[in-house]
């Protein structure tokens, strides 16, 4: 019987582990894979952070190297591995959680490997980037080309010479689109125009201003959830590329055909591949049946505490507490508050016993 079980050893689970360890909580981390890198190792090869290294650290260990550079995917993976190694957290690898059942003493947790665990409290820290959101378009069942989510995109090699659409208007859509445009004919397409935010206003990285003004630390999760604002951070490179047509941009197509798409002006165009940079959802199978989300699949939580399942907490959700909650720079402050709530709950349980 652990006091806390953390599900997931990615950035959110590691940040939670840091504060659980400091608080003296008896805990373990259950990780489905064999590394403490979360979803990072599964992203496309050229992925680059939009925040400098100085603003991309977990609590207690700075991101290594020059602080003003923008780290790449493999650097983030190496940092997360070194973070887990440095603090020697009790991570149980190859323990994919399949089911959580409330019991009198807390929770019973089952894993695909058949290992049973029990805990007073649970932190669901598998994050929002494991379950792609896959919209269905009119005519999709007739389309003869390839449709894939950005979660499975790795490099432009397999798209050379193709006609490719990238659906989305966020950072990943733009980064993938610009990369693909070097080897393919690419159009970014979305329901509204791409909004750009200057990456270095007044000569300083935008994250400096966010930090200075405290904008992404405001605990207004309901506000952030409503606006779901996600502009593309850009030093000018991406906006210039789109202005030059590499890639081009168009409003989202009306429907798919067997060989391509029909645009809003009625023109039909052949397309070989469609990449959906349409985000993710958080609805893990292991929480099924607990009443953790509402009819619209929205997690019922406040500052990381479940509003419907006593003893269940969350880490790393998009807009969990602030604009930065699902980022490397945001999980630390959230973890500190979640662990504070867990300590209070554990003290209450001990007092009752």
Secondary structure per residue as TSV (DSSP state, phi and psi in degrees):
chain	resnum	aa	ss	phi	psi
A	1	X	-	360.0	108.8
A	2	X	E	-88.5	155.5
A	3	X	E	-72.1	-37.2
A	4	X	E	-143.8	136.8
A	5	X	E	-112.8	129.5
A	6	X	E	-101.7	125.5
A	7	X	E	-99.5	109.5
A	8	X	-	109.0	128.8
A	9	X	-	-112.4	30.8
A	10	X	S	-82.1	-160.5
A	11	X	H	-59.1	-38.1
A	12	X	H	-69.9	-44.3
A	13	X	H	-65.2	-36.2
A	14	X	H	-68.8	-41.3
A	15	X	H	-63.6	-41.9
A	16	X	H	-62.2	-40.9
A	17	X	H	-60.7	-39.4
A	18	X	H	-57.2	-48.5
A	19	X	H	-77.8	-30.6
A	20	X	H	-63.4	-42.2
A	21	X	H	-63.0	-44.8
A	22	X	H	-63.9	-32.1
A	23	X	H	-83.2	-5.2
A	24	X	T	76.0	22.5
A	25	X	-	-81.0	136.7
A	26	X	-	-78.9	111.5
A	27	X	E	-142.8	165.6
A	28	X	E	-143.9	156.8
A	29	X	E	-114.6	128.5
A	30	X	E	-104.4	118.5
A	31	X	-	-121.3	127.9
A	32	X	S	-67.4	-34.0
A	33	X	S	-92.6	-158.4
A	34	X	S	-118.0	9.3
A	35	X	S	-139.6	153.9
A	36	X	S	-90.5	50.8
A	37	X	-	-116.1	4.2
A	38	X	T	57.6	-135.7
A	39	X	T	-86.5	-8.0
A	40	X	G	-58.6	-41.3
A	41	X	G	-69.2	-12.7
A	42	X	G	-95.7	-4.8
A	43	X	S	-79.4	168.1
A	44	X	-	-63.7	150.6
A	45	X	T	-61.0	-34.5
A	46	X	T	-90.9	4.8
A	47	X	-	-55.1	133.7
A	48	X	B	-130.1	136.5
A	49	X	-	-62.5	148.5
A	50	X	S	-95.4	2.0
A	51	X	S	-117.6	139.9
A	52	X	-	-65.5	162.4
A	53	X	G	-56.9	-35.5
A	54	X	G	-63.9	-23.0
A	55	X	G	-109.7	21.2
A	56	X	-	-126.1	33.4
A	57	X	-	-105.5	150.5
A	58	X	B	-87.1	163.4
A	59	X	T	-63.4	136.1
A	60	X	T	90.3	-8.1
A	61	X	B	-152.7	108.4
A	62	X	-	-64.0	150.2
A	63	X	-	-66.4	129.6
A	64	X	-	-73.8	164.3
A	65	X	S	89.5	-178.8
A	66	X	-	-53.8	127.6
A	67	X	T	-71.0	-19.2
A	68	X	T	-98.6	3.6
A	69	X	S	-84.5	165.1
A	70	X	-	-107.4	103.6
A	71	X	-	-63.9	151.1
A	72	X	B	-92.8	171.1
A	73	X	H	-50.7	-50.8
A	74	X	H	-66.3	-29.4
A	75	X	H	-67.8	-37.9
A	76	X	H	-65.2	-43.9
A	77	X	H	-59.4	-44.4
A	78	X	H	-64.0	-38.0
A	79	X	H	-65.9	-44.1
A	80	X	H	-64.0	-40.3
A	81	X	H	-62.8	-44.9
A	82	X	H	-66.8	-31.6
A	83	X	H	-64.4	-48.4
A	84	X	H	-63.4	-40.2
A	85	X	H	-65.9	-40.2
A	86	X	H	-62.8	-44.2
A	87	X	H	-93.7	-10.3
A	88	X	T	53.5	51.0
A	89	X	-	-68.1	150.7
A	90	X	-	-77.4	79.3
A	91	X	E	-96.8	127.6
A	92	X	E	-102.3	104.9
A	93	X	-	-80.0	163.5
A	94	X	S	57.7	37.1
A	95	X	-	-124.9	77.1
A	96	X	-	-76.9	118.9
A	97	X	E	-74.6	129.8
A	98	X	E	-111.6	-23.6
A	99	X	E	-158.2	139.5
A	100	X	E	-123.3	128.9
A	101	X	E	-125.5	122.6
A	102	X	E	-65.4	134.3
A	103	X	E	-129.6	174.5
A	104	X	T	-58.6	-39.0
A	105	X	T	-85.4	-7.2
A	106	X	E	152.3	-101.8
A	107	X	E	-141.4	146.0
A	108	X	E	-106.3	130.9
A	109	X	E	-119.4	127.1
A	110	X	E	-110.8	144.6
A	111	X	E	-119.7	161.7
A	112	X	T	-63.9	-25.5
A	113	X	T	-78.1	-4.2
A	114	X	-	89.9	5.2
A	115	X	-	-82.0	125.1
A	116	X	E	-92.0	139.8
A	117	X	E	-131.3	157.0
A	118	X	E	-132.7	147.6
A	119	X	E	-153.9	150.0
A	120	X	E	-71.3	-39.7
A	121	X	E	-136.3	158.7
A	122	X	E	-128.3	138.5
A	123	X	E	-114.6	113.8
A	124	X	E	-83.9	105.0
A	125	X	-	-122.9	28.7
A	126	X	S	-79.1	-7.3
A	127	X	-	75.4	169.7
A	128	X	S	-93.2	9.9
A	129	X	S	-113.1	25.4
A	130	X	S	-108.2	-19.6
A	131	X	E	-118.8	99.3
A	132	X	E	-61.7	140.8
A	133	X	-	-85.3	120.5
A	134	X	-	-118.3	94.1
A	135	X	-	-67.4	153.1
A	136	X	-	-112.3	127.2
A	137	X	-	-102.6	151.5
A	138	X	T	-55.2	133.0
A	139	X	T	81.5	4.1
A	140	X	G	-62.1	-32.8
A	141	X	G	-68.8	-13.6
A	142	X	G	-99.2	-13.1
A	143	X	-	-66.8	128.8
A	144	X	-	-94.7	-4.2
A	145	X	S	-88.3	-165.8
A	146	X	E	-98.5	132.5
A	147	X	E	-122.5	125.2
A	148	X	E	-141.7	156.7
A	149	X	E	-88.1	153.6
A	150	X	G	-59.3	-20.1
A	151	X	G	-62.3	-26.1
A	152	X	G	-104.3	0.3
A	153	X	-	-77.1	133.5
A	154	X	-	-118.6	-46.4
A	155	X	-	-157.3	165.7
A	156	X	G	-79.2	-1.9
A	157	X	G	-53.5	-42.6
A	158	X	G	-82.7	1.5
A	159	X	G	-114.5	6.7
A	160	X	T	-57.2	129.0
A	161	X	T	79.5	0.5
A	162	X	-	-87.4	164.8
A	163	X	E	-98.8	114.8
A	164	X	E	-124.4	137.4
A	165	X	E	-108.7	135.8
A	166	X	E	-113.4	115.9
A	167	X	E	-92.6	121.3
A	168	X	-	142.7	163.2
A	169	X	-	-134.5	17.0
A	170	X	S	-98.6	-171.8
A	171	X	H	-58.4	-45.9
A	172	X	H	-65.0	-42.6
A	173	X	H	-58.8	-46.1
A	174	X	H	-68.3	-43.6
A	175	X	H	-63.4	-43.7
A	176	X	H	-66.5	-43.1
A	177	X	H	-60.2	-44.7
A	178	X	H	-66.1	-39.9
A	179	X	H	-64.6	-46.9
A	180	X	H	-64.3	-31.7
A	181	X	T	-64.0	-12.0
A	182	X	T	-76.0	-19.8
A	183	X	T	-129.0	-6.1
A	184	X	S	-142.9	168.6
A	185	X	E	-91.3	113.3
A	186	X	E	-124.0	139.8
A	187	X	E	-126.6	127.8
A	188	X	E	-81.6	135.7
A	189	X	E	-138.5	135.8
A	190	X	E	-156.2	167.3
A	191	X	S	-71.3	-21.1
A	192	X	S	-144.5	168.0
A	193	X	-	-61.1	153.5
A	194	X	-	-73.5	130.4
A	195	X	-	-103.0	127.8
A	196	X	E	-106.5	141.8
A	197	X	E	-118.7	125.8
A	198	X	E	-54.3	129.1
A	199	X	T	-74.8	-25.4
A	200	X	T	-137.8	67.3
A	201	X	G	-65.1	136.0
A	202	X	G	55.8	30.0
A	203	X	G	80.6	2.4
A	204	X	S	-120.2	144.2
A	205	X	-	-56.3	143.7
A	206	X	H	-59.3	-28.0
A	207	X	H	-69.6	-24.1
A	208	X	H	-63.9	-44.0
A	209	X	H	-70.6	-37.1
A	210	X	H	-61.3	-40.9
A	211	X	H	-67.8	-45.9
A	212	X	H	-62.0	-42.6
A	213	X	H	-87.9	-11.9
A	214	X	T	72.0	19.9
A	215	X	G	-62.5	-46.1
A	216	X	G	-86.5	11.0
A	217	X	G	-106.2	-3.3
A	218	X	-	-63.2	125.3
A	219	X	-	-80.0	66.3
A	220	X	-	-122.9	62.8
A	221	X	H	-60.2	-38.4
A	222	X	H	-63.8	-38.9
A	223	X	H	-65.2	-48.6
A	224	X	H	-62.2	-38.7
A	225	X	H	-64.7	-34.9
A	226	X	H	-70.7	-45.2
A	227	X	H	-81.6	-30.0
A	228	X	-	43.3	45.3
A	229	X	-	-78.5	127.8
A	230	X	-	-143.0	69.8
A	231	X	-	-69.8	158.8
A	232	X	E	-85.1	120.9
A	233	X	E	-77.9	128.5
A	234	X	E	-150.7	132.7
A	235	X	S	-86.1	1.2
A	236	X	S	120.8	-19.1
A	237	X	H	-62.2	-50.5
A	238	X	H	-72.6	-41.1
A	239	X	H	-62.9	-38.7
A	240	X	H	-65.8	-40.4
A	241	X	H	-63.8	-42.7
A	242	X	H	-69.6	-37.6
A	243	X	H	-62.4	-30.3
A	244	X	T	-86.3	-2.6
A	245	X	T	83.0	17.5
A	246	X	T	-128.2	73.1
A	247	X	T	-92.1	169.6
A	248	X	E	-86.5	173.5
A	249	X	E	-135.1	141.3
A	250	X	E	-143.8	154.7
A	251	X	E	-60.1	150.3
A	252	X	-	-53.6	139.2
A	253	X	-	-62.9	161.2
A	254	X	S	-76.0	-47.2
A	255	X	E	-163.3	168.6
A	256	X	E	-95.8	153.8
A	257	X	-	-122.8	-178.8
A	258	X	S	-63.1	-29.0
A	259	X	S	-117.1	0.0
A	260	X	E	176.2	-136.3
A	261	X	E	-134.7	159.1
A	262	X	E	-113.7	121.2
A	263	X	-	-80.0	173.7
A	264	X	T	-65.2	-20.4
A	265	X	T	-89.4	5.2
A	266	X	S	90.1	-6.7
A	267	X	-	-76.5	136.5
A	268	X	E	-99.3	140.7
A	269	X	E	-138.8	135.7
A	270	X	E	-70.8	143.9
A	271	X	-	-140.4	137.3
A	272	X	S	-90.9	-44.9
A	273	X	E	-139.7	148.4
A	274	X	E	-127.5	126.2
A	275	X	E	-110.1	123.3
A	276	X	E	-95.3	103.0
A	277	X	-	-97.4	62.7
A	278	X	-	-107.4	18.0
A	279	X	-	83.6	-166.3
A	280	X	E	-137.6	170.1
A	281	X	E	-131.9	157.9
A	282	X	-	-118.3	100.4
A	283	X	-	-150.9	63.6
A	284	X	-	-66.4	145.7
A	285	X	G	-59.0	-33.1
A	286	X	G	-69.0	-13.2
A	287	X	G	-98.4	-0.7
A	288	X	T	-60.3	134.9
A	289	X	T	89.5	-5.6
A	290	X	T	-89.5	-12.4
A	291	X	T	74.8	32.4
A	292	X	-	-78.1	-21.6
A	293	X	B	-130.4	164.7
A	294	X	-	-92.1	-172.0
A	295	X	T	-64.7	-22.8
A	296	X	T	-94.1	13.1
A	297	X	-	65.4	25.8
A	298	X	-	-91.2	127.7
A	299	X	B	-63.7	131.6
A	300	X	-	-91.0	95.6
A	301	X	E	-148.8	160.2
A	302	X	E	-140.6	117.0
A	303	X	T	53.2	33.5
A	304	X	T	92.4	-2.9
A	305	X	E	-102.9	128.3
A	306	X	E	-63.5	135.9
A	307	X	S	-88.7	-7.7
A	308	X	S	-123.8	-17.7
A	309	X	S	-124.4	98.1
A	310	X	T	-57.4	131.2
A	311	X	T	93.5	-5.9
A	312	X	E	-100.3	132.1
A	313	X	E	-130.8	164.2
A	314	X	E	-127.9	153.2
A	315	X	-	-140.9	139.3
A	316	X	S	83.8	11.5
A	317	X	-	-72.3	148.1
A	318	X	T	-63.0	128.3
A	319	X	T	59.1	29.7
A	320	X	S	-58.4	-47.0
A	321	X	S	-134.7	-35.6
A	322	X	S	-137.9	177.6
A	323	X	T	-61.8	-29.1
A	324	X	T	-96.9	7.4
A	325	X	T	-57.3	-30.7
A	326	X	T	-97.1	14.7
A	327	X	S	-111.7	165.0
A	328	X	H	-56.4	-39.7
A	329	X	H	-77.9	-16.8
A	330	X	H	-99.0	-21.8
A	331	X	H	-71.3	-27.6
A	332	X	H	-62.8	-56.3
A	333	X	H	-58.4	-37.2
A	334	X	H	-65.7	-41.6
A	335	X	H	-62.3	-40.1
A	336	X	H	-59.2	-40.9
A	337	X	H	-74.3	-37.7
A	338	X	H	-64.2	-44.9
A	339	X	H	-65.1	-33.9
A	340	X	H	-61.7	-41.5
A	341	X	H	-66.9	-38.1
A	342	X	H	-64.8	-43.5
A	343	X	H	-58.9	-41.7
A	344	X	H	-63.1	-42.1
A	345	X	H	-65.8	-43.0
A	346	X	H	-62.7	-39.0
A	347	X	H	-64.4	-38.1
A	348	X	H	-65.7	-40.6
A	349	X	H	-63.2	-44.6
A	350	X	H	-62.1	-38.1
A	351	X	H	-65.7	-38.5
A	352	X	H	-67.6	-34.2
A	353	X	-	-79.2	360.0
